[in-house]
Amino acid sequence: MEELWRSYSRLCKESGAEPQETVLQQLHELPRGRLDLATQSLTVDTCRALGKLLQKEALLTQLVLSDCMLSEEGATLLLQGLCTNTVVRFLDLKGNNLRAAGAEALGKLLRQNKSIQSLTLEWNNLGTWEDAFATFCGALATNGALQHLDLRNNQISHKGAEELALALKSNASLQQLDLRWNNIGLLGGRALVNCLPSNRTLWRLELAGNGVPGDILRAVEQAMDHNQDWQTTFWENQTCAHVLSKEMQHLREEKSKQFLDLMETIDKQREEMARSSRASAARLGQFQEALNERHSIINALKAKLQMAEAALALSEQKAQDLGELLVTAEQEQQSLVQRQAKEHRLEQQEAAERESKLLRDLSAANEKNLLLRNQVDELERKVKSQQEQLFLTRQELTNTSAELKMRAVQAEERLELEKKRSRQSLEDSEQLRFKEVEHMTRHLEESERAMQERVQRLEATRRSLEEELSRAKAVALSERGQVEEELIKAKSQVRLEEQQRLAHLEEKLRLLAQARDEAQSACLQQKQTVADSQARASQLGLQVEGLRRRLEELQQELSKKDQEKVAEVTRVRVELQEQNGRLQAELTAQEALKEKAAALERQLKVMASDHREALLDRESENASLREKLRLKEAEIARIRDEEAQRASFLQNAVLAYVQGSPLRALSPQK
């Protein structure tokens, strides 16, 4: 307060005037920012000093200058100083007889000053000068801070009331207007009533003592009641919106905190995942080393297997050579059979010639019938012996064929066992070997069939011989004596040749059977070694495949866990983004509600006749808005609870996953 006192004194001295004692006393005793100079006659110099003081003063909020008898110049100087003031809220200029210059200064004040909320102009003459009062009303229309205006006893006519009505149509801040004890009349009252539907902020308008009819006063009173109700609902909506905005801000802060906490947990999880991935990489390296060792072992076994296969190929080559030898022996046997058949035909021809000779000499051989009969008996015995030999040869052939079939069956059983034990990759080779065995069996069967055909041919020759013998018996009675010696010689030669040939064939068959048995035993040994090596290789391959599958399973589990973690983090982020989007949508909805309220205000300005019904509709809309706000608050509370539960579930799931991870369980075993 001392500063105000000193500033006022300094300004008075600078202007060359003496400071007034009453003003100094009021400045010295300034109570709570209120400067009361009522009933103090202020000079022009004092007004000039106070105007300069009020330009920069930041402590005064109320200024009372009622009944100070201010001159036009003094009032203008004071009001000029208040134009740039941003602190004064209450200004009282009651009973100062302000006129045209004062009205113009007040208009300038209302245009420039944005802080004065209450202005008292009672007992002045502002309405006497219509042009100056129109300027004042124009400034009032553009002012956005003034809320209370007192214009009692200002000689305002119906034209001034019309100017005020125009100002009230544009003004959106004035709430109380006192026009009592003026000369407004019927026309002014109608003008004011017509402007009220366009103004929704004015809720108090006093028109007593103006000669205004009662119906206009009632209409004004109804409009004021409507505006007052609208003001109460507007302020309630404002408070609700303010509370809701605070709540939304609080929710945003909480969501941001939760998001930061969640990001911290996600960072920790990422670090744990990085550690686990490093540990798994180390384990994978160890597994890779073990796999490389297994690969080296497998390569060594493969080399051994190749060596065994080479030995098997050599043995198969030997078996093939033996088979070729067997084929050559069979060919030799066939050539021998053919040669023997030729010799037998030649012998038959010779016998036929001899029989012809015997027929020619039959007449001369009657003497030798007895001898020929004896020779016939001997020939029959020889035929029987040959039949027995043929029977023995048949038995031997059947035995050999049975043995070969038994061996083929055993070989087939062994091959089937080998097929069951060996892997799919050796099936082709086993099939080839099976085909070779079948080929050998076919060769043996063909040889057996050839032997059977030979036996059949021998039997045919035997039958032909028997027929010839029967014919010869008919004609040999006369020739037996002559050809007895020749027959004995021929039979002895044939017997010797047949014995030699049979012995030679038996020796060859024995040698071939021995070679075949040796080849089969060698093949079996080679197959056994190959099967053992293949079994070992298959076991090692199975072990390697098991390790590889285990490694792939571990890699897949690790990738799945990483994907699950990434999916969980992305899902949480998406949920947070969705929740932020919902909150933003709710904010936009609140803004839309605000815009709707503004639209409703504009609609209220447009609706003049149905203001009561609009008020009822507005009340119902306000009730619905309150219900929506209540539902939104409940929804926000529910969302908050769900978010808390979801965060707790997520935290529990992450902890459970970290605690129950298989990689952590495997690391101490490794």
C-alpha positions in Angstrom: 0.0 0.0 0.0 2.9 2.3 0.6 3.9 1.8 -3.0 0.5 3.1 -4.2 0.7 6.0 -1.9 4.2 6.9 -3.1 3.3 6.3 -6.8 0.3 8.6 -6.5 2.4 11.3 -4.8 5.1 11.0 -7.4 2.6 11.3 -10.3 1.0 14.4 -8.7 4.3 16.1 -8.3 5.3 15.3 -11.9 2.1 16.9 -13.1 2.7 19.9 -10.8 -0.4 19.4 -8.6 -0.8 18.8 -5.0 -2.0 15.3 -4.0 -5.4 15.3 -2.2 -5.2 14.2 1.4 -8.4 12.2 1.3 -7.0 10.2 -1.6 -3.7 9.7 0.2 -5.6 8.5 3.2 -7.6 6.0 1.2 -4.5 4.7 -0.6 -2.7 4.4 2.8 -5.6 2.4 4.3 -6.4 0.3 1.2 -8.4 -2.7 2.4 -7.9 -5.9 0.4 -7.6 -4.4 -3.1 -10.6 -2.1 -2.8 -10.2 1.7 -3.4 -13.3 3.5 -2.2 -13.3 7.2 -3.1 -17.1 7.7 -2.8 -18.4 11.2 -2.1 -14.9 12.6 -2.6 -14.7 15.4 -5.0 -11.8 14.6 -7.3 -10.0 17.2 -9.3 -8.8 16.8 -12.9 -5.1 16.5 -11.7 -6.1 13.8 -9.3 -8.0 12.0 -12.0 -5.0 12.2 -14.3 -2.7 10.8 -11.6 -5.2 8.0 -10.8 -5.5 7.2 -14.5 -1.8 6.8 -14.9 -1.6 4.8 -11.6 -4.4 2.4 -12.7 -2.6 1.7 -16.0 0.1 -0.3 -14.2 -1.5 -1.2 -10.9 -1.9 -4.9 -10.2 -3.4 -4.8 -6.7 -6.7 -3.0 -7.1 -9.7 -5.2 -8.0 -12.5 -2.9 -6.9 -12.8 0.8 -7.7 -15.6 2.9 -6.1 -16.0 6.4 -7.5 -19.7 7.1 -6.7 -20.9 10.6 -6.1 -17.5 12.1 -6.8 -18.9 14.8 -9.2 -16.4 14.0 -11.8 -16.0 16.4 -14.7 -16.0 15.3 -18.3 -12.3 15.6 -18.6 -11.6 13.8 -15.3 -13.9 10.9 -16.1 -12.2 10.6 -19.5 -8.7 10.5 -17.9 -9.8 7.9 -15.4 -11.4 5.7 -18.0 -8.4 6.0 -20.3 -6.2 4.7 -17.5 -8.6 1.7 -17.0 -8.5 0.8 -20.7 -5.2 -1.0 -20.3 -5.8 -2.3 -16.7 -6.3 -6.1 -16.4 -7.0 -6.4 -12.7 -10.0 -4.3 -11.8 -13.2 -6.4 -11.7 -15.7 -3.9 -10.1 -16.2 -0.3 -11.2 -18.7 2.0 -9.6 -19.4 5.4 -11.2 -22.7 6.1 -9.6 -24.0 9.8 -9.5 -21.2 11.4 -11.5 -23.5 13.1 -14.1 -21.7 11.5 -17.0 -22.8 12.8 -20.4 -21.7 12.5 -24.1 -17.9 12.5 -23.5 -18.3 10.1 -20.6 -20.5 7.8 -22.7 -17.9 7.7 -25.5 -15.1 7.1 -22.9 -17.2 4.2 -21.4 -17.6 2.8 -25.0 -13.9 2.9 -25.5 -13.3 1.3 -22.1 -15.7 -1.6 -22.9 -14.0 -2.2 -26.3 -10.5 -2.4 -24.8 -10.8 -3.6 -21.3 -11.3 -7.4 -20.8 -11.3 -7.6 -17.0 -14.2 -5.5 -15.7 -17.1 -7.7 -14.8 -19.4 -5.3 -12.9 -20.1 -1.7 -14.0 -22.5 0.6 -12.0 -23.6 3.8 -13.8 -26.7 4.7 -11.7 -27.7 8.4 -11.6 -26.0 9.6 -14.8 -27.3 11.2 -18.0 -26.0 8.7 -20.6 -29.4 8.3 -22.4 -29.8 12.0 -23.0 -27.3 12.0 -25.9 -28.5 9.3 -28.3 -25.4 9.2 -30.5 -23.0 8.8 -27.6 -25.3 6.2 -26.0 -25.4 4.3 -29.4 -21.6 4.3 -29.3 -21.7 2.9 -25.7 -24.2 0.2 -26.8 -22.0 -0.8 -29.8 -19.1 -1.3 -27.5 -21.3 -3.3 -25.1 -22.2 -5.6 -28.0 -18.5 -6.5 -28.6 -17.6 -6.8 -24.9 -17.1 -10.4 -23.7 -16.2 -9.8 -20.0 -18.9 -7.6 -18.5 -21.5 -9.6 -16.5 -23.4 -6.9 -14.5 -24.5 -3.5 -15.8 -26.5 -0.9 -13.7 -28.1 1.8 -15.8 -30.8 3.1 -13.4 -31.9 6.7 -13.7 -29.9 7.5 -16.9 -32.7 9.1 -19.0 -32.8 6.3 -21.5 -35.6 6.6 -24.1 -37.2 4.0 -26.3 -34.4 4.7 -28.9 -31.7 4.0 -26.4 -33.7 0.8 -25.4 -33.6 -0.2 -29.1 -29.8 0.3 -29.2 -29.5 -1.8 -26.0 -31.7 -4.5 -27.7 -29.3 -4.6 -30.7 -26.3 -4.8 -28.3 -28.0 -7.6 -26.3 -28.5 -9.7 -29.5 -24.7 -9.8 -30.0 -23.5 -9.8 -26.4 -22.8 -13.3 -24.9 -21.5 -12.4 -21.4 -23.9 -10.0 -19.8 -26.0 -11.7 -17.1 -27.7 -8.9 -15.2 -29.0 -5.6 -16.6 -30.8 -3.0 -14.4 -32.8 -0.4 -16.4 -35.2 0.8 -13.7 -36.4 4.4 -13.6 -35.8 5.4 -17.2 -38.1 6.4 -20.0 -38.1 3.2 -22.1 -41.9 3.0 -22.6 -43.9 0.6 -24.7 -41.6 0.7 -27.8 -38.5 0.2 -25.9 -40.1 -2.7 -23.9 -41.1 -4.4 -27.1 -37.6 -4.0 -28.6 -36.1 -5.5 -25.5 -38.6 -8.4 -25.5 -37.9 -9.1 -29.2 -34.1 -9.3 -28.5 -34.4 -11.7 -25.6 -34.8 -14.9 -27.7 -31.4 -14.2 -29.3 -29.7 -13.8 -25.9 -29.3 -16.8 -23.6 -26.9 -15.4 -21.1 -29.0 -12.6 -19.6 -31.0 -14.0 -16.7 -31.9 -10.8 -14.9 -33.5 -7.7 -16.5 -35.1 -5.0 -14.3 -37.6 -2.7 -16.1 -39.6 -1.2 -13.2 -40.5 2.5 -13.4 -40.3 2.7 -17.2 -43.9 2.8 -18.2 -43.7 -0.7 -19.7 -47.0 -2.6 -19.9 -47.5 -5.6 -17.6 -47.7 -8.2 -20.4 -44.3 -7.1 -21.6 -43.0 -7.3 -18.1 -44.4 -10.8 -17.8 -42.9 -11.8 -21.1 -39.5 -10.4 -19.9 -39.9 -12.3 -16.6 -40.7 -15.5 -18.5 -37.7 -15.0 -20.7 -35.5 -14.4 -17.7 -36.8 -17.5 -16.0 -36.1 -19.5 -19.1 -32.6 -18.1 -19.4 -32.0 -18.7 -15.7 -33.0 -22.3 -16.1 -30.8 -22.6 -19.2 -27.9 -21.1 -17.3 -28.3 -23.6 -14.4 -28.4 -26.5 -16.8 -25.5 -25.1 -18.8 -23.4 -24.7 -15.7 -24.3 -28.2 -14.5 -23.2 -29.5 -17.9 -20.0 -27.5 -17.7 -19.3 -28.9 -14.2 -20.0 -32.4 -15.4 -17.8 -32.0 -18.4 -15.1 -30.5 -16.2 -15.3 -33.4 -13.8 -15.4 -35.9 -16.7 -12.4 -34.3 -18.3 -10.5 -34.5 -15.0 -11.5 -38.1 -14.7 -10.4 -38.8 -18.2 -7.1 -37.1 -17.5 -6.7 -39.2 -14.4 -7.5 -42.3 -16.4 -5.0 -41.3 -19.0 -2.3 -40.8 -16.4 -3.2 -44.2 -14.9 -3.1 -45.8 -18.4 0.2 -44.2 -19.1 1.6 -45.5 -15.8 0.3 -49.0 -16.5 1.7 -48.8 -20.0 5.1 -47.8 -18.7 5.0 -50.6 -16.1 4.0 -53.1 -18.8 6.8 -51.8 -21.1 9.3 -52.3 -18.2 8.0 -55.9 -17.7 8.3 -56.4 -21.5 11.8 -55.1 -21.5 12.7 -57.5 -18.6 11.1 -60.3 -20.5 13.1 -59.4 -23.6 16.3 -59.5 -21.5 15.3 -62.9 -20.2 14.5 -64.0 -23.7 17.9 -62.8 -24.9 19.6 -64.7 -22.0 17.6 -67.8 -22.8 18.4 -67.5 -26.5 22.1 -67.2 -25.7 21.9 -70.2 -23.5 20.0 -72.1 -26.2 22.5 -71.0 -28.8 25.3 -72.5 -26.6 23.3 -75.7 -26.2 22.7 -75.8 -30.0 26.4 -75.4 -30.5 27.1 -78.4 -28.2 24.4 -80.4 -30.0 25.9 -79.4 -33.3 29.3 -80.6 -32.1 27.8 -83.9 -31.0 26.0 -84.2 -34.3 29.3 -83.5 -36.2 30.9 -86.4 -34.2 28.0 -88.6 -35.1 28.4 -87.6 -38.7 32.1 -88.6 -38.6 31.1 -92.0 -37.1 28.5 -92.4 -39.8 31.0 -91.5 -42.5 33.4 -94.2 -41.2 30.5 -96.7 -41.1 29.6 -95.7 -44.6 33.2 -96.4 -45.7 33.0 -99.8 -44.0 29.7 -100.4 -45.7 31.1 -99.5 -49.1 34.0 -101.9 -48.5 31.5 -104.6 -47.5 29.5 -103.8 -50.6 32.6 -104.1 -52.7 33.4 -107.5 -51.2 29.7 -108.4 -51.8 30.1 -107.3 -55.4 33.2 -109.5 -55.8 31.4 -112.4 -54.3 28.4 -111.8 -56.6 30.9 -111.6 -59.5 32.3 -115.0 -58.4 28.8 -116.4 -58.1 28.0 -115.1 -61.6 31.2 -116.7 -62.9 30.2 -120.0 -61.2 26.7 -119.6 -62.8 28.4 -119.1 -66.2 30.4 -122.3 -65.5 27.2 -124.0 -64.6 25.6 -122.8 -67.8 28.6 -124.0 -69.8 28.5 -127.4 -68.0 24.8 -127.6 -68.8 25.5 -126.8 -72.4 28.2 -129.5 -72.5 25.7 -131.9 -70.9 23.1 -131.0 -73.6 25.7 -131.4 -76.3 26.6 -134.8 -74.8 23.0 -135.8 -74.7 22.6 -134.8 -78.3 25.7 -136.7 -79.3 24.5 -139.7 -77.4 21.1 -139.4 -79.2 22.9 -139.3 -82.5 25.0 -142.3 -81.6 21.8 -144.0 -80.5 20.1 -143.3 -83.8 23.2 -144.5 -85.6 23.0 -147.6 -83.5 19.4 -148.0 -84.3 20.1 -147.7 -87.9 22.9 -150.2 -87.6 20.5 -152.4 -85.7 17.9 -152.0 -88.4 20.5 -153.0 -91.0 21.5 -155.9 -88.9 17.8 -156.8 -88.4 17.4 -156.7 -92.2 20.4 -158.9 -92.5 18.9 -161.1 -89.8 15.6 -161.2 -91.7 17.5 -162.2 -94.9 19.4 -164.8 -93.0 16.3 -165.9 -91.0 15.9 -168.9 -93.0 19.5 -169.8 -92.2 19.3 -169.0 -88.5 16.6 -171.5 -87.4 19.3 -173.5 -85.8 20.3 -170.8 -83.6 16.8 -170.0 -82.2 17.7 -171.3 -78.8 20.8 -169.3 -78.6 18.8 -166.3 -79.8 16.2 -166.9 -77.1 18.9 -166.9 -74.5 20.2 -163.7 -76.0 16.7 -162.3 -75.9 16.4 -163.2 -72.2 19.7 -161.5 -71.6 18.6 -158.4 -73.6 15.4 -158.3 -71.4 17.5 -158.5 -68.3 19.6 -155.6 -69.7 16.5 -153.6 -70.4 15.3 -154.2 -66.9 18.7 -153.1 -65.6 18.5 -150.0 -67.8 15.0 -149.3 -66.5 16.3 -149.6 -62.9 19.2 -147.3 -63.8 16.6 -144.9 -65.3 14.5 -145.1 -62.1 17.6 -144.4 -60.0 18.5 -141.5 -62.2 14.9 -140.2 -61.8 15.1 -140.6 -58.0 18.5 -138.8 -58.0 16.9 -136.0 -60.1 13.9 -135.8 -57.8 16.2 -135.7 -54.8 18.4 -133.0 -56.3 15.4 -131.0 -57.4 13.9 -131.4 -53.9 17.2 -130.3 -52.3 17.3 -127.4 -54.7 13.8 -126.4 -53.9 14.5 -126.7 -50.2 17.5 -124.6 -50.6 15.5 -122.1 -52.7 12.8 -122.0 -50.0 15.4 -121.5 -47.3 17.1 -118.8 -49.4 13.7 -117.2 -49.9 13.0 -117.3 -46.1 16.4 -115.8 -45.4 15.8 -113.2 -48.0 12.4 -112.3 -46.4 14.1 -112.1 -43.0 16.7 -109.8 -44.4 14.1 -107.8 -46.1 12.3 -107.3 -42.8 15.5 -106.3 -41.0 17.0 -104.1 -43.7 15.8 -100.6 -44.4 13.8 -99.4 -47.4 17.0 -98.3 -49.2 18.2 -102.0 -49.5 14.9 -103.3 -50.8 15.9 -102.8 -54.5 19.2 -104.8 -54.0 17.4 -107.6 -52.1 14.8 -107.7 -54.9 17.7 -108.0 -57.4 19.2 -110.8 -55.3 15.8 -112.5 -55.1 15.5 -112.2 -58.8 19.0 -113.8 -59.2 17.9 -116.7 -56.9 14.7 -117.0 -58.9 16.8 -117.0 -62.1 19.0 -119.7 -60.6 16.0 -121.7 -59.6 14.5 -121.2 -63.1 17.8 -122.5 -64.5 17.7 -125.5 -62.2 14.1 -126.1 -63.1 15.0 -125.8 -66.8 17.8 -128.3 -66.3 15.4 -130.6 -64.4 12.9 -130.3 -67.2 15.7 -131.0 -69.7 16.6 -134.1 -67.6 13.0 -135.1 -67.5 12.7 -134.6 -71.3 15.8 -136.7 -71.7 14.3 -139.5 -69.5 11.1 -139.2 -71.6 13.2 -139.5 -74.7 15.0 -142.5 -73.2 11.7 -144.0 -72.3 10.5 -143.4 -75.9 13.6 -145.1 -77.2 13.0 -147.9 -74.7 9.5 -148.3 -76.0 10.7 -148.2 -79.6 13.4 -150.7 -78.6 10.8 -152.9 -77.0 8.6 -152.7 -80.2 11.6 -153.4 -82.3 12.5 -156.3 -79.9 9.0 -157.6 -80.2 9.3 -157.4 -84.0 12.7 -158.8 -83.7 11.4 -161.7 -81.5 9.0 -162.5 -84.3 11.8 -162.6 -86.9 14.8 -163.4 -84.7 14.0 -167.0 -84.3 15.7 -167.6 -87.6 18.6 -165.2 -87.1 19.6 -165.7 -83.5 22.2 -168.1 -84.2 24.0 -165.9 -86.7 23.9 -162.6 -84.9 24.5 -163.9 -81.4 28.1 -163.1 -81.4 27.5 -159.7 -83.0 24.8 -158.8 -80.5 27.0 -159.8 -77.6 29.8 -157.6 -78.9 27.4 -154.7 -79.6 25.8 -155.0 -76.1 29.2 -155.1 -74.4 30.3 -152.0 -76.3 27.1 -150.1 -75.6 27.2 -151.0 -71.9 30.8 -149.8 -71.6 30.1 -146.6 -73.5 27.0 -145.9 -71.4 28.8 -146.6 -68.1 31.6 -144.3 -69.1 29.3 -141.6 -70.2 27.1 -141.9 -67.0 30.2 -141.8 -64.8 31.5 -138.7 -66.6 28.1 -137.0 -66.3 27.9 -137.9 -62.6 31.3 -136.5 -61.9 30.4 -133.2 -63.7 27.1 -133.0 -61.7 28.9 -133.5 -58.5 31.5 -130.8 -59.3 28.8 -128.4 -60.3 26.8 -129.1 -57.1 29.9 -128.5 -55.0 30.6 -125.2 -56.8 27.0 -124.2 -56.4 27.1 -125.0 -52.7 30.3 -123.0 -52.2 28.9 -120.0 -54.1 25.6 -120.1 -52.0 27.6 -120.4 -48.7 29.8 -117.4 -49.8 26.7 -115.4 -50.8 25.1 -116.2 -47.5 28.2 -115.1 -45.6 28.4 -111.9 -47.6 24.7 -111.3 -47.0 25.1 -111.9 -43.3 28.0 -109.4 -43.1 26.0 -106.8 -45.2 23.0 -107.3 -43.0 25.0 -106.8 -39.8 26.7 -103.7 -41.2 23.3 -102.4 -42.4 21.8 -103.0 -39.0 24.6 -101.1 -37.3 24.3 -98.3 -39.9 20.5 -98.2 -39.4 21.0 -98.1 -35.6 23.4 -95.3 -35.9 21.2 -93.5 -38.4 18.3 -93.9 -36.0 20.4 -92.4 -33.2 21.4 -89.5 -35.4 17.9 -89.0 -36.6 16.7 -89.1 -33.0 19.3 -86.4 -32.0 18.4 -84.4 -35.1 14.7 -84.6 -34.3 15.4 -83.7 -30.7 17.4 -80.7 -31.9 14.6 -79.7 -34.3 12.1 -80.1 -31.5 14.1 -77.8 -29.2 14.5 -75.3 -32.0 10.8 -75.4 -32.7 9.9 -75.1 -29.0 12.3 -72.1 -28.8 10.8 -70.5 -31.9 7.2 -71.2 -30.6 8.1 -69.6 -27.2 9.6 -66.6 -29.0 6.5 -66.3 -31.2 4.2 -66.7 -28.3 6.1 -64.0 -26.4 6.1 -61.7 -29.4 2.4 -62.4 -30.0 1.6 -61.7 -26.3 3.5 -58.4 -26.4 1.8 -57.4 -29.7 -1.6 -58.4 -28.3 -1.0 -56.4 -25.2 0.1 -53.4 -27.3 -2.9 -53.8 -29.5 -5.2 -54.0 -26.5 -3.6 -50.9 -25.0 -3.9 -49.1 -28.4 -7.5 -50.2 -28.6 -8.2 -49.0 -25.1 -6.5 -45.7 -25.9 -8.6 -45.6 -29.1 -11.7 -46.2 -27.0 -10.7 -43.5 -24.6 -10.0 -41.2 -27.5 -13.4 -42.1 -28.9 -15.0 -41.3 -25.6 -13.2 -38.0 -25.6 -14.4 -37.3 -29.1 -17.8 -38.3 -27.9 -17.6 -35.8 -25.1 -16.4 -33.2 -27.5 -19.3 -34.2 -29.7 -21.5 -33.8 -26.7 -20.0 -30.3 -26.2 -20.6 -29.5 -29.9 -24.1 -30.9 -29.5 -24.6 -28.6 -26.5 -23.4 -25.7 -28.6 -25.8 -26.7 -31.4 -28.5 -26.9 -28.8 -27.7 -23.4 -27.7 -28.0 -22.3 -31.3 -31.3 -24.0 -31.6 -32.4 -22.4 -28.4 -31.6 -19.0 -29.9 -33.6 -19.9 -33.0 -36.6 -21.2 -31.1 -38.6 -18.3 -29.6 -42.2 -19.4 -29.4 -41.7 -23.0 -28.2 -39.1 -22.1 -25.6 -41.0 -24.0 -22.8 -41.3 -27.2 -24.8 -37.6 -26.8 -25.8 -36.8 -26.4 -22.1 -38.6 -29.7 -21.4 -36.8 -31.4 -24.3 -33.5 -30.0 -23.0 -34.2 -31.3 -19.6 -34.9 -34.7 -20.9 -31.8 -34.5 -23.0 -29.8 -33.4 -20.0 -31.3 -36.4 -18.1 -30.2 -38.7 -20.9 -26.8 -37.1 -20.9 -26.5 -37.6 -17.2 -27.6 -41.2 -17.7 -25.0 -41.6 -20.5 -22.4 -39.9 -18.3 -23.3 -42.3 -15.5 -23.1 -45.2 -17.9 -19.8 -43.9 -19.2 -18.4 -43.7 -15.7 -19.6 -47.2 -15.0 -18.1 -48.3 -18.3 -14.8 -46.6 -17.4 -14.8 -48.3 -14.0 -15.5 -51.6 -15.6 -12.7 -51.1 -18.2 -10.4 -50.1 -15.4 -11.2 -53.3 -13.5 -10.8 -55.4 -16.6 -7.5 -53.7 -17.4 -6.3 -54.4 -13.9 -7.4 -58.1 -14.1 -5.9 -58.4 -17.6 -2.6 -56.9 -16.4 -2.6 -59.3 -13.4 -3.4 -62.2 -15.6 -0.7 -61.2 -18.1 1.8 -60.8 -15.3 0.9 -64.2 -13.8 1.1 -65.8 -17.2 4.5 -64.3 -17.9 5.8 -65.4 -14.5 4.4 -68.8 -15.0 6.0 -69.0 -18.4 9.3 -67.8 -17.1 9.2 -70.2 -14.2 8.0 -73.2 -16.2 10.2 -72.7 -19.3 11.7 -76.0 -20.6 14.9 -74.3 -21.4 15.4 -73.4 -17.7 14.6 -77.1 -16.9 17.1 -78.3 -19.4 20.0 -76.0 -18.5 21.1 -77.7 -15.2 20.8 -81.2 -16.9 23.2 -80.0 -19.6 
